[in-house]
Amino acid sequence: MTAHRDHAVSRLRDGFDLLVIGGGVNGLGVAWDAADRGLSVLVIDKGDWGSGTSSWSSRMIHGGLKYLEKLEIGLVRESLRDREWLLRRAPHLVSPLPFVLPFYRNNAHHHLVLRAGMVLYDVLSFDKSLPCHRVYGRKGTAARLPSLCRDGLQGSALYYDAQVAYAERLCVEIMLAARRAGAVTLNHAESVGLTVADGRVTGARVRDVLTGDVHQVRARFTVNVAGPWADSVLADVPAGSKRLIGGTKGTHLVVDPFPGAPNRAMYYEALSDGRPLMVIPWLGRYLIGSTDKRFDGDLDTVRADEEEIDYILTETNRLFPSANLTPGDILYSYTGVRPLPYVPDGAPGDITRRHILHDHRPHLDGLLSVIGGKLTTFRSLAEHVVDEVGARLGRRTRCRTRRLSLPGSPPEGPAAFTRSFAAESGLPEPEARRLARIYGVRAREVATVINASPELGRVVDPASGLRAGEIVFAVRQEEAATLADVLARRTMLGLEPDLGRSAMDAVAEVCAAELGWDEAETERQKTAYRRYLRRFLERDPDPQTASRT
Ligand SMILES: Cc1cc2nc3c(=O)[nH]c(=O)nc-3n(C[C@H](O)[C@H](O)[C@H](O)COP(=O)(O)OP(=O)(O)OC[C@H]3O[C@@H](n4cnc5c(N)ncnc54)[C@H](O)[C@@H]3O)c2cc1C
């Protein structure tokens, strides 16, 4: 146990104004906003911060071109406003990303419709810092992207959105912002049943997943922000019989740069079904996806299926004929389930992407469930939720998060900060750059820990330059409590092509010393991490893993 965790567990006895169940991007956003407005808040997650859907997305901070087609104008405007906020208030994590949208004769949408959509996208983001779109004819497009399929090519548009390469770190930083604002934050803590008295939710029984202890938590109001798990949080209470979530599964493939790989992100229409797909430059590799299939299976073990892999490879090879991508080229894949509202019929693509606040009255008072929501719009979703909670608690207050920045945000901008940090940190430049990219200005705090002693400055993973002090920082300052927390959502080695396998033993050793794990617990942590990696369908699954786990 860490000092933070001890303290957070001891606070569970206190009553709270607000209990937030679910520490994905949206639950953390709610906790931050509510704590900032002066409510006493507890936010819990059954796993780690951001370990649910928030880790499995396309990592785009976008207005959502495809929502224009559904005439979800309000959603697009809100998303574009939040995109701008993130570019300004979290520039170390969110950066502009140019996209090319090719126009083909056989597209489901005529190129004039696509061009009109581009104009509308610019109009709806009139207050943006990103450039407006530009249109190129067939020749100009082919000159800029010579490897693009020319069959039926009519031209293209170049437009701008943004990318959060480490969406996991976005969640960690929102958690830190919530904690700084006064929220009590406890990961690996599961709601195992809401408590109800006189038709009102009065809190929840919370199981500490690391110790097995169950605590009774009292709260004046509870928000269920458990993403695709939202229905299971409500399982034992009379919340109304309606099913809330109808999740759809989305898969991405990660590949190395391939012959003809574009130097821009691509947003294109699949030939087979007209769905939008993206090829996105990401961490020196390419993220390609995603699919959209209804899903009712196990949310904790969902992974890609052959049909999805075949679909993504076929459509990418069609767009870039020289790519010739095969399953053997896939470094890994990952899959998430969109927490969309349950709609029994129709195409998954037709289900609204707007978030919905489900009020459980008259069945239950003191409870709201959040359905849907994107990474991009977590701030405005949280504002909406906390406005509603404030009204229900008789404590109306104004949201201030629009004027706040995330904790790692460098006031001088990421480039200037990285330059000065590289000069002052005493670390080799590539290491300093890596820390600045992951932690923003908080890289200085990481460097202070690293420089505190030779043991903390010891290189643990020569490939990345990861040092023991960074792992200690993850545990002491960022609430990492398991090996997977450290690898997958703090140091980000878990997104490397080997998914952090080569560093696993050495990282586990430092964790063991810091968290007091004995040999058996250390082995258990490694086994759990290998099991977690099964979700990624790696290219070369380690044969030893299969026999050991
Ligand atoms: C394939 C795909 C691509 C996407 N691409 C994008 C994109 O490019 N841009 C974008 O803006 N959005 C994108 N999204 C949408 C976005 O990722 C999600 O809508 C968003 O992350 C949902 O966040 P959340 O906090 O609501 O849910 P989650 O991140 O799922 O968080 C819910 C949390 O609740 C916890 N939980 C569950 N049950 C309990 C319990 N009983 N007790 C305590 N905790 C519990 C879970 O562990 C989980 O961490 C994409 C989604 C998918 C699936």
The ligand as an SDF file (V2000), in Angstrom:
LIG
                    3D

 53 58  0  0  0  0  0  0  0  0999 V2000
  -13.0200    1.8070  -31.1720 C   0  0  0  0  0  0  0  0  0  0  0  0
  -13.2780    3.1290  -30.5300 C   0  0  0  0  0  0  0  0  0  0  0  0
  -12.7650    4.2850  -31.0980 C   0  0  0  0  0  0  0  0  0  0  0  0
  -13.0060    5.5140  -30.4930 C   0  0  0  0  0  0  0  0  0  0  0  0
  -12.4020    6.6160  -31.0010 N   0  0  0  0  0  0  0  0  0  0  0  0
  -12.5810    7.8090  -30.4050 C   0  0  0  0  0  0  0  0  0  0  0  0
  -11.8680    8.9330  -30.8570 C   0  0  0  0  0  0  0  0  0  0  0  0
  -11.0320    8.8460  -31.7480 O   0  0  0  0  0  0  0  0  0  0  0  0
  -12.1090   10.1180  -30.2570 N   0  0  0  0  0  0  0  0  0  0  0  0
  -13.0020   10.2500  -29.2410 C   0  0  0  0  0  0  0  0  0  0  0  0
  -13.1870   11.3690  -28.7810 O   0  0  0  0  0  0  0  0  0  0  0  0
  -13.6700    9.1810  -28.7500 N   0  0  0  0  0  0  0  0  0  0  0  0
  -13.4640    7.9670  -29.3020 C   0  0  0  0  0  0  0  0  0  0  0  0
  -14.0940    6.8610  -28.8200 N   0  0  0  0  0  0  0  0  0  0  0  0
  -15.0530    7.0130  -27.7310 C   0  0  0  0  0  0  0  0  0  0  0  0
  -14.3740    7.1120  -26.3820 C   0  0  0  0  0  0  0  0  0  0  0  0
  -13.2120    6.3300  -26.2990 O   0  0  0  0  0  0  0  0  0  0  0  0
  -15.3100    6.6400  -25.2820 C   0  0  0  0  0  0  0  0  0  0  0  0
  -16.6110    7.0510  -25.5070 O   0  0  0  0  0  0  0  0  0  0  0  0
  -14.8560    7.1750  -23.9380 C   0  0  0  0  0  0  0  0  0  0  0  0
  -13.5180    6.7980  -23.7070 O   0  0  0  0  0  0  0  0  0  0  0  0
  -15.7570    6.6490  -22.8440 C   0  0  0  0  0  0  0  0  0  0  0  0
  -15.2200    7.0350  -21.6220 O   0  0  0  0  0  0  0  0  0  0  0  0
  -15.9830    6.6680  -20.2940 P   0  0  0  0  0  0  0  0  0  0  0  0
  -15.2300    7.2880  -19.1900 O   0  0  0  0  0  0  0  0  0  0  0  0
  -17.4090    7.0210  -20.4150 O   0  0  0  0  0  0  0  0  0  0  0  0
  -15.9260    5.0770  -20.2460 O   0  0  0  0  0  0  0  0  0  0  0  0
  -14.6890    4.1260  -19.9000 P   0  0  0  0  0  0  0  0  0  0  0  0
  -13.4170    4.6670  -20.3790 O   0  0  0  0  0  0  0  0  0  0  0  0
  -15.0690    2.7620  -20.3280 O   0  0  0  0  0  0  0  0  0  0  0  0
  -14.6470    4.1870  -18.3230 O   0  0  0  0  0  0  0  0  0  0  0  0
  -15.5640    3.4940  -17.5150 C   0  0  0  0  0  0  0  0  0  0  0  0
  -14.7960    2.9760  -16.3210 C   0  0  0  0  0  0  0  0  0  0  0  0
  -15.7130    2.4140  -15.3930 O   0  0  0  0  0  0  0  0  0  0  0  0
  -15.0380    1.4000  -14.7050 C   0  0  0  0  0  0  0  0  0  0  0  0
  -16.0290    0.5280  -14.0590 N   0  0  0  0  0  0  0  0  0  0  0  0
  -16.8730   -0.3410  -14.6430 C   0  0  0  0  0  0  0  0  0  0  0  0
  -17.6380   -0.9440  -13.7140 N   0  0  0  0  0  0  0  0  0  0  0  0
  -17.2640   -0.4410  -12.5090 C   0  0  0  0  0  0  0  0  0  0  0  0
  -17.6630   -0.6880  -11.1740 C   0  0  0  0  0  0  0  0  0  0  0  0
  -18.6180   -1.5860  -10.8670 N   0  0  0  0  0  0  0  0  0  0  0  0
  -17.0510   -0.0190  -10.1640 N   0  0  0  0  0  0  0  0  0  0  0  0
  -16.0590    0.8810  -10.4440 C   0  0  0  0  0  0  0  0  0  0  0  0
  -15.6420    1.1350  -11.7060 N   0  0  0  0  0  0  0  0  0  0  0  0
  -16.2350    0.4990  -12.7280 C   0  0  0  0  0  0  0  0  0  0  0  0
  -14.2310    0.7010  -15.7840 C   0  0  0  0  0  0  0  0  0  0  0  0
  -13.1270   -0.0020  -15.2440 O   0  0  0  0  0  0  0  0  0  0  0  0
  -13.8180    1.8690  -16.6740 C   0  0  0  0  0  0  0  0  0  0  0  0
  -12.4940    2.3140  -16.4150 O   0  0  0  0  0  0  0  0  0  0  0  0
  -13.8270    5.6010  -29.3470 C   0  0  0  0  0  0  0  0  0  0  0  0
  -14.3250    4.4380  -28.7620 C   0  0  0  0  0  0  0  0  0  0  0  0
  -14.0270    3.2090  -29.3340 C   0  0  0  0  0  0  0  0  0  0  0  0
  -14.5090    1.9620  -28.6750 C   0  0  0  0  0  0  0  0  0  0  0  0
  1  2  1  0
  2  3  1  0
  2 52  2  0
  3  4  2  0
  4  5  1  0
  4 50  1  0
  5  6  2  0
  6  7  1  0
  6 13  1  0
  7  8  2  0
  7  9  1  0
  9 10  1  0
 10 11  2  0
 10 12  1  0
 12 13  2  0
 13 14  1  0
 14 15  1  0
 14 50  1  0
 15 16  1  0
 16 17  1  0
 16 18  1  0
 18 19  1  0
 18 20  1  0
 20 21  1  0
 20 22  1  0
 22 23  1  0
 23 24  1  0
 24 25  2  0
 24 26  1  0
 24 27  1  0
 27 28  1  0
 28 29  2  0
 28 30  1  0
 28 31  1  0
 31 32  1  0
 32 33  1  0
 33 34  1  0
 33 48  1  0
 34 35  1  0
 35 36  1  0
 35 46  1  0
 36 37  1  0
 36 45  1  0
 37 38  2  0
 38 39  1  0
 39 40  1  0
 39 45  2  0
 40 41  1  0
 40 42  2  0
 42 43  1  0
 43 44  2  0
 44 45  1  0
 46 47  1  0
 46 48  1  0
 48 49  1  0
 50 51  2  0
 51 52  1  0
 52 53  1  0
M  END
$$$$
